[in-house]
Amino acid sequence: MRFVVMVLSFLLLAISLACGKADDNKTPVISGPPSTSLPMPPVSGKSLNDMGWQLADGQHNSFSQYNGSVLILDFYATWCVPCRDSVPQLIALEKRFKDQGLRVVGLNAGGPGDWPMVPQFAREFGIRYTLAVPDDDLSNLLLGDNDAIPQTFVFDREGRLTKHLIGFDERAGRDLKTAVESAVNAK
């Protein structure tokens, strides 16, 4: 009987080694990032509150400066047609809800070649809301799993993400308006 137990133990050990189960120290392999519509945790270890954007005058703003406000972060490029289509609604929302604490920040994701085009873009559309260039950490966090633009993020007064939209059309416009109204009117 003891011999049978030893043989079975040996066979289990051999099977386990053959299947790669014996080496628990191996790092698991991930085939790709998880599919999600929510931002992934920052790889840098920074919190969202420490991330921000560079203004044209060289000043740096951080997410934490907008605590207590409803914040729209809109990633765009001047050459992006759906981005251009979304601007009038962003202007209207900012104008309508500014006194209730809404802040809109347009973050240019068009790259260094697009940054010089921003002043003309702002004049063309009459943009009064903040336009800036996002820090790499912020772009990686919010656009990490999908770099399509426009992407619009609505954060409530507590800094929680309440809506994330990719692209812009009539439906996205309605969803954005509803999300902003809800966040502005939340107690």
Residue, then its C-alpha position, 0 to 999 in steps of 0.5 A: m500500500r505504501f508503494v502505491v501511495m509513493v507511486l501516485s505521489f510521484l505521478l502527481l508531482a510529474i503531472s504538476l511539473a509537466c503542466g508548469k504548476a510547480d513553479d509558482n514564482k513565474t510572473p503571470v503574462i497578461s495579453g493586453p489591457p483590460s477592456t474598460s470604459l473607466p480610467m485605469p489606476p495611474v501607473s506613475g503612482k500619482s493620484l488624479n488630484d496631482m495631475g493637470w495641464q499646462l496653460a498657454d502662459g506657462q502656468h500649470n493647473s491641477f485637477s485638485q484646483y477644481n475641487g468643489s466644481v463640476l468639471i468637464l475635461d474635453f480632449y480634442a484636436t483642432w483638426c478633428v471634425p467631431c471635436r469641432d462639432s462639440v465645441p458649441q455645446l461646450i460653450a453653451l454649457e459653460k455659459r449656462f452653468k458657470d455661475q453654478g460651478l461648472r468649469v470646462v477645460g479643453l485639453n489638446a490631444g493633437g500633439p505638438g504640431d497642433w498646439p500652435m493652431v489653438p489660438q486661431f481655433a479659440r478665436e474661430f469658435g469664440i471659446r472662453y473656457t480654459l484651453a491647455v495641454p494635458d500632462d502625460d500622466l493625465s492623458n495616460l490615465l484617462l485615454g490609456d485604453n482608447d485614444a480616440i477623440p473627442q473624449t469628454f469626462v464629467f466630474d462631480r463636485e467631489g471629483r468623481l467621474t460621472k460620465h465618459l463620452i467618446g466621440f460626439d454626435e446628437r446622442a452624445g450631446r444629449d448625454l453630456k447635457t444630462a450629465v452636467e445638469s445632474a452634476v450641477n443640481a446634485k446636493 
